[in-house]
Amino acid sequence: MSRILFFLLLVLLVWIWFFKRPSMRRDKPAPPREPEPERMVTCAHCRLRLPEGEAIAAEDGLFFCCPEHRDEHAAHG
Ligand SMILES: [Zn+2]
């Protein structure tokens, strides 16, 4: 009869082990974040940092926060 007790104990242990585990069993998808961290660039004129998508790229590889700064930078060399 001790085999039944052993079996019950085993079931109990597995049960406890199962519920004590962190919720790893649920394949919860990661919370939606920004798809890709956008590269930050610095305005070559006023040193403002802004995402590359919002920056204005000049021909010489520089980035500017606004067309005014691009023009001003070009005017001053
Ligand atoms: Zn600027």
PDB file of the backbone (N, CA, C, O) and the ligand in Angstrom, with CONECT records:
HET     ZN  A 101       1
ATOM      1  N   MET A   1       0.828  -1.218   0.000  1.00  0.00           N
ATOM      2  CA  MET A   1       0.000   0.000   0.000  1.00  0.00           C
ATOM      3  C   MET A   1       0.861   1.268   0.000  1.00  0.00           C
ATOM      4  O   MET A   1       0.383   2.349  -0.344  1.00  0.00           O
ATOM      5  N   SER A   2       2.110   1.130   0.381  1.00  0.00           N
ATOM      6  CA  SER A   2       2.967   2.314   0.445  1.00  0.00           C
ATOM      7  C   SER A   2       3.222   2.902  -0.944  1.00  0.00           C
ATOM      8  O   SER A   2       3.588   4.070  -1.076  1.00  0.00           O
ATOM      9  N   ARG A   3       3.026   2.086  -1.967  1.00  0.00           N
ATOM     10  CA  ARG A   3       3.222   2.590  -3.332  1.00  0.00           C
ATOM     11  C   ARG A   3       2.178   3.645  -3.666  1.00  0.00           C
ATOM     12  O   ARG A   3       2.467   4.621  -4.357  1.00  0.00           O
ATOM     13  N   ILE A   4       0.981   3.445  -3.177  1.00  0.00           N
ATOM     14  CA  ILE A   4      -0.078   4.432  -3.426  1.00  0.00           C
ATOM     15  C   ILE A   4       0.245   5.737  -2.709  1.00  0.00           C
ATOM     16  O   ILE A   4       0.044   6.823  -3.253  1.00  0.00           O
ATOM     17  N   LEU A   5       0.736   5.621  -1.506  1.00  0.00           N
ATOM     18  CA  LEU A   5       1.126   6.817  -0.759  1.00  0.00           C
ATOM     19  C   LEU A   5       2.256   7.556  -1.471  1.00  0.00           C
ATOM     20  O   LEU A   5       2.258   8.781  -1.591  1.00  0.00           O
ATOM     21  N   PHE A   6       3.208   6.765  -1.931  1.00  0.00           N
ATOM     22  CA  PHE A   6       4.330   7.348  -2.668  1.00  0.00           C
ATOM     23  C   PHE A   6       3.844   8.069  -3.933  1.00  0.00           C
ATOM     24  O   PHE A   6       4.292   9.167  -4.265  1.00  0.00           O
ATOM     25  N   PHE A   7       2.927   7.415  -4.607  1.00  0.00           N
ATOM     26  CA  PHE A   7       2.384   7.991  -5.827  1.00  0.00           C
ATOM     27  C   PHE A   7       1.644   9.287  -5.532  1.00  0.00           C
ATOM     28  O   PHE A   7       1.775  10.273  -6.258  1.00  0.00           O
ATOM     29  N   LEU A   8       0.865   9.270  -4.457  1.00  0.00           N
ATOM     30  CA  LEU A   8       0.116  10.471  -4.071  1.00  0.00           C
ATOM     31  C   LEU A   8       1.064  11.611  -3.695  1.00  0.00           C
ATOM     32  O   LEU A   8       0.839  12.771  -4.041  1.00  0.00           O
ATOM     33  N   LEU A   9       2.119  11.250  -2.986  1.00  0.00           N
ATOM     34  CA  LEU A   9       3.121  12.250  -2.605  1.00  0.00           C
ATOM     35  C   LEU A   9       3.787  12.841  -3.851  1.00  0.00           C
ATOM     36  O   LEU A   9       4.026  14.045  -3.940  1.00  0.00           O
ATOM     37  N   LEU A  10       4.072  11.972  -4.791  1.00  0.00           N
ATOM     38  CA  LEU A  10       4.699  12.418  -6.044  1.00  0.00           C
ATOM     39  C   LEU A  10       3.786  13.387  -6.782  1.00  0.00           C
ATOM     40  O   LEU A  10       4.221  14.433  -7.265  1.00  0.00           O
ATOM     41  N   VAL A  11       2.509  13.015  -6.859  1.00  0.00           N
ATOM     42  CA  VAL A  11       1.527  13.874  -7.528  1.00  0.00           C
ATOM     43  C   VAL A  11       1.456  15.214  -6.823  1.00  0.00           C
ATOM     44  O   VAL A  11       1.397  16.266  -7.460  1.00  0.00           O
ATOM     45  N   LEU A  12       1.461  15.162  -5.490  1.00  0.00           N
ATOM     46  CA  LEU A  12       1.387  16.393  -4.708  1.00  0.00           C
ATOM     47  C   LEU A  12       2.603  17.278  -4.980  1.00  0.00           C
ATOM     48  O   LEU A  12       2.476  18.489  -5.156  1.00  0.00           O
ATOM     49  N   LEU A  13       3.776  16.659  -5.010  1.00  0.00           N
ATOM     50  CA  LEU A  13       5.001  17.418  -5.243  1.00  0.00           C
ATOM     51  C   LEU A  13       5.001  18.050  -6.632  1.00  0.00           C
ATOM     52  O   LEU A  13       5.381  19.207  -6.813  1.00  0.00           O
ATOM     53  N   VAL A  14       4.567  17.264  -7.594  1.00  0.00           N
ATOM     54  CA  VAL A  14       4.504  17.786  -8.961  1.00  0.00           C
ATOM     55  C   VAL A  14       3.498  18.940  -9.025  1.00  0.00           C
ATOM     56  O   VAL A  14       3.723  19.957  -9.680  1.00  0.00           O
ATOM     57  N   TRP A  15       2.401  18.746  -8.332  1.00  0.00           N
ATOM     58  CA  TRP A  15       1.351  19.776  -8.290  1.00  0.00           C
ATOM     59  C   TRP A  15       1.914  21.080  -7.707  1.00  0.00           C
ATOM     60  O   TRP A  15       1.716  22.163  -8.259  1.00  0.00           O
ATOM     61  N   ILE A  16       2.624  20.942  -6.570  1.00  0.00           N
ATOM     62  CA  ILE A  16       3.199  22.120  -5.905  1.00  0.00           C
ATOM     63  C   ILE A  16       4.253  22.762  -6.810  1.00  0.00           C
ATOM     64  O   ILE A  16       4.301  23.981  -6.979  1.00  0.00           O
ATOM     65  N   TRP A  17       5.093  21.900  -7.384  1.00  0.00           N
ATOM     66  CA  TRP A  17       6.168  22.394  -8.252  1.00  0.00           C
ATOM     67  C   TRP A  17       5.588  23.158  -9.444  1.00  0.00           C
ATOM     68  O   TRP A  17       6.096  24.197  -9.867  1.00  0.00           O
ATOM     69  N   PHE A  18       4.489  22.585  -9.965  1.00  0.00           N
ATOM     70  CA  PHE A  18       3.860  23.183 -11.145  1.00  0.00           C
ATOM     71  C   PHE A  18       3.335  24.572 -10.831  1.00  0.00           C
ATOM     72  O   PHE A  18       3.496  25.493 -11.632  1.00  0.00           O
ATOM     73  N   PHE A  19       2.707  24.730  -9.670  1.00  0.00           N
ATOM     74  CA  PHE A  19       2.081  26.014  -9.345  1.00  0.00           C
ATOM     75  C   PHE A  19       3.048  27.003  -8.723  1.00  0.00           C
ATOM     76  O   PHE A  19       2.760  28.197  -8.645  1.00  0.00           O
ATOM     77  N   LYS A  20       4.192  26.509  -8.281  1.00  0.00           N
ATOM     78  CA  LYS A  20       5.178  27.433  -7.714  1.00  0.00           C
ATOM     79  C   LYS A  20       6.064  28.047  -8.783  1.00  0.00           C
ATOM     80  O   LYS A  20       6.774  29.026  -8.555  1.00  0.00           O
ATOM     81  N   ARG A  21       5.994  27.435  -9.956  1.00  0.00           N
ATOM     82  CA  ARG A  21       6.809  27.976 -11.042  1.00  0.00           C
ATOM     83  C   ARG A  21       6.314  29.358 -11.420  1.00  0.00           C
ATOM     84  O   ARG A  21       5.111  29.617 -11.390  1.00  0.00           O
ATOM     85  N   PRO A  22       7.216  30.236 -11.770  1.00  0.00           N
ATOM     86  CA  PRO A  22       6.776  31.510 -12.330  1.00  0.00           C
ATOM     87  C   PRO A  22       6.043  31.259 -13.636  1.00  0.00           C
ATOM     88  O   PRO A  22       6.204  30.217 -14.271  1.00  0.00           O
ATOM     89  N   SER A  23       5.251  32.219 -14.014  1.00  0.00           N
ATOM     90  CA  SER A  23       4.361  32.023 -15.164  1.00  0.00           C
ATOM     91  C   SER A  23       5.160  31.902 -16.459  1.00  0.00           C
ATOM     92  O   SER A  23       4.969  32.662 -17.408  1.00  0.00           O
ATOM     93  N   MET A  24       6.066  30.915 -16.462  1.00  0.00           N
ATOM     94  CA  MET A  24       6.852  30.698 -17.678  1.00  0.00           C
ATOM     95  C   MET A  24       6.107  29.820 -18.673  1.00  0.00           C
ATOM     96  O   MET A  24       6.386  29.824 -19.872  1.00  0.00           O
ATOM     97  N   ARG A  25       5.156  29.071 -18.140  1.00  0.00           N
ATOM     98  CA  ARG A  25       4.454  28.136 -19.018  1.00  0.00           C
ATOM     99  C   ARG A  25       3.595  28.865 -20.031  1.00  0.00           C
ATOM    100  O   ARG A  25       3.415  28.413 -21.162  1.00  0.00           O
ATOM    101  N   ARG A  26       3.074  29.988 -19.608  1.00  0.00           N
ATOM    102  CA  ARG A  26       2.301  30.771 -20.568  1.00  0.00           C
ATOM    103  C   ARG A  26       3.263  31.514 -21.486  1.00  0.00           C
ATOM    104  O   ARG A  26       4.100  32.301 -21.046  1.00  0.00           O
ATOM    105  N   ASP A  27       3.117  31.244 -22.738  1.00  0.00           N
ATOM    106  CA  ASP A  27       3.969  31.935 -23.702  1.00  0.00           C
ATOM    107  C   ASP A  27       3.382  33.317 -23.980  1.00  0.00           C
ATOM    108  O   ASP A  27       2.827  33.611 -25.038  1.00  0.00           O
ATOM    109  N   LYS A  28       3.549  34.130 -22.956  1.00  0.00           N
ATOM    110  CA  LYS A  28       2.991  35.466 -23.096  1.00  0.00           C
ATOM    111  C   LYS A  28       3.911  36.286 -23.995  1.00  0.00           C
ATOM    112  O   LYS A  28       5.106  36.385 -23.718  1.00  0.00           O
ATOM    113  N   PRO A  29       3.388  36.866 -25.046  1.00  0.00           N
ATOM    114  CA  PRO A  29       4.264  37.674 -25.894  1.00  0.00           C
ATOM    115  C   PRO A  29       4.716  38.927 -25.171  1.00  0.00           C
ATOM    116  O   PRO A  29       4.006  39.477 -24.329  1.00  0.00           O
ATOM    117  N   ALA A  30       5.885  39.352 -25.512  1.00  0.00           N
ATOM    118  CA  ALA A  30       6.438  40.545 -24.885  1.00  0.00           C
ATOM    119  C   ALA A  30       5.525  41.730 -25.159  1.00  0.00           C
ATOM    120  O   ALA A  30       4.915  41.814 -26.226  1.00  0.00           O
ATOM    121  N   PRO A  31       5.429  42.635 -24.211  1.00  0.00           N
ATOM    122  CA  PRO A  31       4.570  43.794 -24.437  1.00  0.00           C
ATOM    123  C   PRO A  31       5.035  44.582 -25.653  1.00  0.00           C
ATOM    124  O   PRO A  31       6.234  44.751 -25.876  1.00  0.00           O
ATOM    125  N   PRO A  32       4.094  45.053 -26.419  1.00  0.00           N
ATOM    126  CA  PRO A  32       4.504  45.755 -27.652  1.00  0.00           C
ATOM    127  C   PRO A  32       5.279  47.014 -27.327  1.00  0.00           C
ATOM    128  O   PRO A  32       4.812  47.910 -26.622  1.00  0.00           O
ATOM    129  N   ARG A  33       6.438  47.040 -27.852  1.00  0.00           N
ATOM    130  CA  ARG A  33       7.280  48.226 -27.683  1.00  0.00           C
ATOM    131  C   ARG A  33       7.436  48.897 -29.035  1.00  0.00           C
ATOM    132  O   ARG A  33       6.812  48.516 -30.025  1.00  0.00           O
ATOM    133  N   GLU A  34       8.277  49.893 -29.041  1.00  0.00           N
ATOM    134  CA  GLU A  34       8.593  50.512 -30.321  1.00  0.00           C
ATOM    135  C   GLU A  34       9.257  49.455 -31.196  1.00  0.00           C
ATOM    136  O   GLU A  34      10.181  48.779 -30.744  1.00  0.00           O
ATOM    137  N   PRO A  35       8.811  49.303 -32.423  1.00  0.00           N
ATOM    138  CA  PRO A  35       9.344  48.238 -33.268  1.00  0.00           C
ATOM    139  C   PRO A  35      10.846  48.261 -33.374  1.00  0.00           C
ATOM    140  O   PRO A  35      11.491  47.220 -33.252  1.00  0.00           O
ATOM    141  N   GLU A  36      11.415  49.417 -33.596  1.00  0.00           N
ATOM    142  CA  GLU A  36      12.867  49.539 -33.653  1.00  0.00           C
ATOM    143  C   GLU A  36      13.254  50.858 -33.027  1.00  0.00           C
ATOM    144  O   GLU A  36      12.708  51.904 -33.379  1.00  0.00           O
ATOM    145  N   PRO A  37      14.191  50.814 -32.105  1.00  0.00           N
ATOM    146  CA  PRO A  37      14.644  52.086 -31.550  1.00  0.00           C
ATOM    147  C   PRO A  37      15.310  52.907 -32.632  1.00  0.00           C
ATOM    148  O   PRO A  37      16.331  52.519 -33.199  1.00  0.00           O
ATOM    149  N   GLU A  38      14.713  54.038 -32.901  1.00  0.00           N
ATOM    150  CA  GLU A  38      15.210  54.846 -34.010  1.00  0.00           C
ATOM    151  C   GLU A  38      16.550  55.480 -33.642  1.00  0.00           C
ATOM    152  O   GLU A  38      16.788  55.873 -32.500  1.00  0.00           O
ATOM    153  N   ARG A  39      17.384  55.560 -34.618  1.00  0.00           N
ATOM    154  CA  ARG A  39      18.710  56.138 -34.402  1.00  0.00           C
ATOM    155  C   ARG A  39      18.559  57.626 -34.113  1.00  0.00           C
ATOM    156  O   ARG A  39      17.807  58.337 -34.780  1.00  0.00           O
ATOM    157  N   MET A  40      19.273  58.063 -33.131  1.00  0.00           N
ATOM    158  CA  MET A  40      19.223  59.477 -32.770  1.00  0.00           C
ATOM    159  C   MET A  40      20.389  60.187 -33.453  1.00  0.00           C
ATOM    160  O   MET A  40      21.520  59.703 -33.487  1.00  0.00           O
ATOM    161  N   VAL A  41      20.064  61.335 -33.983  1.00  0.00           N
ATOM    162  CA  VAL A  41      21.104  62.145 -34.616  1.00  0.00           C
ATOM    163  C   VAL A  41      21.123  63.507 -33.924  1.00  0.00           C
ATOM    164  O   VAL A  41      20.177  63.884 -33.233  1.00  0.00           O
ATOM    165  N   THR A  42      22.188  64.212 -34.119  1.00  0.00           N
ATOM    166  CA  THR A  42      22.371  65.515 -33.479  1.00  0.00           C
ATOM    167  C   THR A  42      22.376  66.590 -34.546  1.00  0.00           C
ATOM    168  O   THR A  42      23.058  66.478 -35.565  1.00  0.00           O
ATOM    169  N   CYS A  43      21.616  67.616 -34.297  1.00  0.00           N
ATOM    170  CA  CYS A  43      21.616  68.758 -35.217  1.00  0.00           C
ATOM    171  C   CYS A  43      23.010  69.365 -35.210  1.00  0.00           C
ATOM    172  O   CYS A  43      23.536  69.725 -34.157  1.00  0.00           O
ATOM    173  N   ALA A  44      23.599  69.475 -36.384  1.00  0.00           N
ATOM    174  CA  ALA A  44      24.962  69.993 -36.495  1.00  0.00           C
ATOM    175  C   ALA A  44      25.028  71.480 -36.167  1.00  0.00           C
ATOM    176  O   ALA A  44      26.113  72.033 -35.987  1.00  0.00           O
ATOM    177  N   HIS A  45      23.882  72.118 -36.091  1.00  0.00           N
ATOM    178  CA  HIS A  45      23.877  73.564 -35.825  1.00  0.00           C
ATOM    179  C   HIS A  45      23.634  73.876 -34.356  1.00  0.00           C
ATOM    180  O   HIS A  45      24.392  74.633 -33.750  1.00  0.00           O
ATOM    181  N   CYS A  46      22.574  73.294 -33.773  1.00  0.00           N
ATOM    182  CA  CYS A  46      22.230  73.632 -32.384  1.00  0.00           C
ATOM    183  C   CYS A  46      22.420  72.462 -31.437  1.00  0.00           C
ATOM    184  O   CYS A  46      22.093  72.587 -30.256  1.00  0.00           O
ATOM    185  N   ARG A  47      22.929  71.341 -31.898  1.00  0.00           N
ATOM    186  CA  ARG A  47      23.234  70.157 -31.080  1.00  0.00           C
ATOM    187  C   ARG A  47      21.980  69.529 -30.462  1.00  0.00           C
ATOM    188  O   ARG A  47      22.070  68.808 -29.469  1.00  0.00           O
ATOM    189  N   LEU A  48      20.842  69.798 -31.035  1.00  0.00           N
ATOM    190  CA  LEU A  48      19.621  69.154 -30.555  1.00  0.00           C
ATOM    191  C   LEU A  48      19.593  67.709 -31.027  1.00  0.00           C
ATOM    192  O   LEU A  48      19.890  67.411 -32.184  1.00  0.00           O
ATOM    193  N   ARG A  49      19.231  66.818 -30.111  1.00  0.00           N
ATOM    194  CA  ARG A  49      19.137  65.406 -30.479  1.00  0.00           C
ATOM    195  C   ARG A  49      17.712  65.082 -30.879  1.00  0.00           C
ATOM    196  O   ARG A  49      16.761  65.453 -30.191  1.00  0.00           O
ATOM    197  N   LEU A  50      17.572  64.389 -31.993  1.00  0.00           N
ATOM    198  CA  LEU A  50      16.245  64.046 -32.497  1.00  0.00           C
ATOM    199  C   LEU A  50      16.339  62.766 -33.313  1.00  0.00           C
ATOM    200  O   LEU A  50      17.412  62.418 -33.805  1.00  0.00           O
ATOM    201  N   PRO A  51      15.215  62.060 -33.459  1.00  0.00           N
ATOM    202  CA  PRO A  51      15.259  60.829 -34.257  1.00  0.00           C
ATOM    203  C   PRO A  51      15.641  61.119 -35.698  1.00  0.00           C
ATOM    204  O   PRO A  51      15.328  62.170 -36.258  1.00  0.00           O
ATOM    205  N   GLU A  52      16.331  60.142 -36.276  1.00  0.00           N
ATOM    206  CA  GLU A  52      16.822  60.340 -37.634  1.00  0.00           C
ATOM    207  C   GLU A  52      15.674  60.618 -38.607  1.00  0.00           C
ATOM    208  O   GLU A  52      15.819  61.392 -39.553  1.00  0.00           O
ATOM    209  N   GLY A  53      14.525  59.969 -38.355  1.00  0.00           N
ATOM    210  CA  GLY A  53      13.389  60.145 -39.239  1.00  0.00           C
ATOM    211  C   GLY A  53      12.844  61.558 -39.266  1.00  0.00           C
ATOM    212  O   GLY A  53      12.252  61.992 -40.253  1.00  0.00           O
ATOM    213  N   GLU A  54      13.054  62.278 -38.156  1.00  0.00           N
ATOM    214  CA  GLU A  54      12.551  63.644 -38.079  1.00  0.00           C
ATOM    215  C   GLU A  54      13.618  64.660 -38.462  1.00  0.00           C
ATOM    216  O   GLU A  54      13.321  65.839 -38.654  1.00  0.00           O
ATOM    217  N   ALA A  55      14.846  64.205 -38.571  1.00  0.00           N
ATOM    218  CA  ALA A  55      15.936  65.120 -38.876  1.00  0.00           C
ATOM    219  C   ALA A  55      15.997  65.382 -40.373  1.00  0.00           C
ATOM    220  O   ALA A  55      15.465  64.630 -41.189  1.00  0.00           O
ATOM    221  N   ILE A  56      16.665  66.473 -40.695  1.00  0.00           N
ATOM    222  CA  ILE A  56      16.883  66.816 -42.101  1.00  0.00           C
ATOM    223  C   ILE A  56      18.329  66.487 -42.425  1.00  0.00           C
ATOM    224  O   ILE A  56      19.263  67.021 -41.827  1.00  0.00           O
ATOM    225  N   ALA A  57      18.483  65.599 -43.381  1.00  0.00           N
ATOM    226  CA  ALA A  57      19.828  65.166 -43.742  1.00  0.00           C
ATOM    227  C   ALA A  57      20.384  66.074 -44.821  1.00  0.00           C
ATOM    228  O   ALA A  57      19.717  66.371 -45.812  1.00  0.00           O
ATOM    229  N   ALA A  58      21.593  66.501 -44.616  1.00  0.00           N
ATOM    230  CA  ALA A  58      22.275  67.321 -45.612  1.00  0.00           C
ATOM    231  C   ALA A  58      23.119  66.413 -46.490  1.00  0.00           C
ATOM    232  O   ALA A  58      23.331  65.238 -46.189  1.00  0.00           O
ATOM    233  N   GLU A  59      23.592  66.992 -47.581  1.00  0.00           N
ATOM    234  CA  GLU A  59      24.355  66.177 -48.544  1.00  0.00           C
ATOM    235  C   GLU A  59      25.662  65.686 -47.934  1.00  0.00           C
ATOM    236  O   GLU A  59      26.152  64.616 -48.295  1.00  0.00           O
ATOM    237  N   ASP A  60      26.219  66.450 -47.025  1.00  0.00           N
ATOM    238  CA  ASP A  60      27.527  66.079 -46.478  1.00  0.00           C
ATOM    239  C   ASP A  60      27.422  65.139 -45.287  1.00  0.00           C
ATOM    240  O   ASP A  60      28.387  64.990 -44.537  1.00  0.00           O
ATOM    241  N   GLY A  61      26.267  64.502 -45.097  1.00  0.00           N
ATOM    242  CA  GLY A  61      26.131  63.509 -44.038  1.00  0.00           C
ATOM    243  C   GLY A  61      25.761  64.088 -42.696  1.00  0.00           C
ATOM    244  O   GLY A  61      25.694  63.361 -41.705  1.00  0.00           O
ATOM    245  N   LEU A  62      25.521  65.380 -42.643  1.00  0.00           N
ATOM    246  CA  LEU A  62      25.140  66.015 -41.386  1.00  0.00           C
ATOM    247  C   LEU A  62      23.622  66.003 -41.252  1.00  0.00           C
ATOM    248  O   LEU A  62      22.886  65.872 -42.230  1.00  0.00           O
ATOM    249  N   PHE A  63      23.197  66.139 -40.044  1.00  0.00           N
ATOM    250  CA  PHE A  63      21.761  66.187 -39.772  1.00  0.00           C
ATOM    251  C   PHE A  63      21.412  67.486 -39.072  1.00  0.00           C
ATOM    252  O   PHE A  63      22.191  68.046 -38.301  1.00  0.00           O
ATOM    253  N   PHE A  64      20.203  67.941 -39.377  1.00  0.00           N
ATOM    254  CA  PHE A  64      19.732  69.193 -38.780  1.00  0.00           C
ATOM    255  C   PHE A  64      18.303  69.009 -38.287  1.00  0.00           C
ATOM    256  O   PHE A  64      17.558  68.165 -38.785  1.00  0.00           O
ATOM    257  N   CYS A  65      17.937  69.825 -37.293  1.00  0.00           N
ATOM    258  CA  CYS A  65      16.621  69.694 -36.696  1.00  0.00           C
ATOM    259  C   CYS A  65      15.565  70.386 -37.544  1.00  0.00           C
ATOM    260  O   CYS A  65      14.385  70.044 -37.456  1.00  0.00           O
ATOM    261  N   CYS A  66      15.959  71.334 -38.348  1.00  0.00           N
ATOM    262  CA  CYS A  66      14.993  72.074 -39.158  1.00  0.00           C
ATOM    263  C   CYS A  66      15.708  72.633 -40.388  1.00  0.00           C
ATOM    264  O   CYS A  66      16.933  72.756 -40.387  1.00  0.00           O
ATOM    265  N   PRO A  67      14.967  72.965 -41.418  1.00  0.00           N
ATOM    266  CA  PRO A  67      15.622  73.507 -42.633  1.00  0.00           C
ATOM    267  C   PRO A  67      16.365  74.810 -42.370  1.00  0.00           C
ATOM    268  O   PRO A  67      17.369  75.109 -43.017  1.00  0.00           O
ATOM    269  N   GLU A  68      15.853  75.588 -41.402  1.00  0.00           N
ATOM    270  CA  GLU A  68      16.506  76.860 -41.088  1.00  0.00           C
ATOM    271  C   GLU A  68      17.945  76.631 -40.612  1.00  0.00           C
ATOM    272  O   GLU A  68      18.873  77.338 -41.005  1.00  0.00           O
ATOM    273  N   HIS A  69      18.091  75.627 -39.762  1.00  0.00           N
ATOM    274  CA  HIS A  69      19.436  75.357 -39.243  1.00  0.00           C
ATOM    275  C   HIS A  69      20.343  74.792 -40.320  1.00  0.00           C
ATOM    276  O   HIS A  69      21.546  75.049 -40.338  1.00  0.00           O
ATOM    277  N   ARG A  70      19.751  74.023 -41.211  1.00  0.00           N
ATOM    278  CA  ARG A  70      20.551  73.495 -42.317  1.00  0.00           C
ATOM    279  C   ARG A  70      21.060  74.644 -43.174  1.00  0.00           C
ATOM    280  O   ARG A  70      22.233  74.703 -43.541  1.00  0.00           O
ATOM    281  N   ASP A  71      20.138  75.560 -43.484  1.00  0.00           N
ATOM    282  CA  ASP A  71      20.525  76.689 -44.338  1.00  0.00           C
ATOM    283  C   ASP A  71      21.534  77.580 -43.617  1.00  0.00           C
ATOM    284  O   ASP A  71      22.494  78.065 -44.215  1.00  0.00           O
ATOM    285  N   GLU A  72      21.298  77.785 -42.312  1.00  0.00           N
ATOM    286  CA  GLU A  72      22.190  78.643 -41.555  1.00  0.00           C
ATOM    287  C   GLU A  72      23.585  78.047 -41.474  1.00  0.00           C
ATOM    288  O   GLU A  72      24.589  78.752 -41.581  1.00  0.00           O
ATOM    289  N   HIS A  73      23.629  76.715 -41.279  1.00  0.00           N
ATOM    290  CA  HIS A  73      24.906  76.035 -41.202  1.00  0.00           C
ATOM    291  C   HIS A  73      25.629  76.116 -42.541  1.00  0.00           C
ATOM    292  O   HIS A  73      26.844  76.311 -42.590  1.00  0.00           O
ATOM    293  N   ALA A  74      24.873  75.963 -43.627  1.00  0.00           N
ATOM    294  CA  ALA A  74      25.462  76.036 -44.958  1.00  0.00           C
ATOM    295  C   ALA A  74      25.974  77.440 -45.238  1.00  0.00           C
ATOM    296  O   ALA A  74      27.010  77.620 -45.879  1.00  0.00           O
ATOM    297  N   ALA A  75      25.240  78.427 -44.753  1.00  0.00           N
ATOM    298  CA  ALA A  75      25.627  79.820 -44.997  1.00  0.00           C
ATOM    299  C   ALA A  75      26.902  80.164 -44.252  1.00  0.00           C
ATOM    300  O   ALA A  75      27.725  80.938 -44.741  1.00  0.00           O
ATOM    301  N   HIS A  76      27.068  79.586 -43.063  1.00  0.00           N
ATOM    302  CA  HIS A  76      28.260  79.885 -42.259  1.00  0.00           C
ATOM    303  C   HIS A  76      29.407  78.926 -42.535  1.00  0.00           C
ATOM    304  O   HIS A  76      30.461  79.007 -41.905  1.00  0.00           O
ATOM    305  N   GLY A  77      29.202  78.048 -43.446  1.00  0.00           N
ATOM    306  CA  GLY A  77      30.287  77.146 -43.796  1.00  0.00           C
ATOM    307  C   GLY A  77      30.186  75.850 -43.066  1.00  0.00           C
ATOM    308  O   GLY A  77      31.029  74.971 -43.248  1.00  0.00           O
TER     309      GLY A  77
HETATM  310 ZN    ZN A 101      19.071  72.767 -34.894  1.00  0.00          ZN2+
END
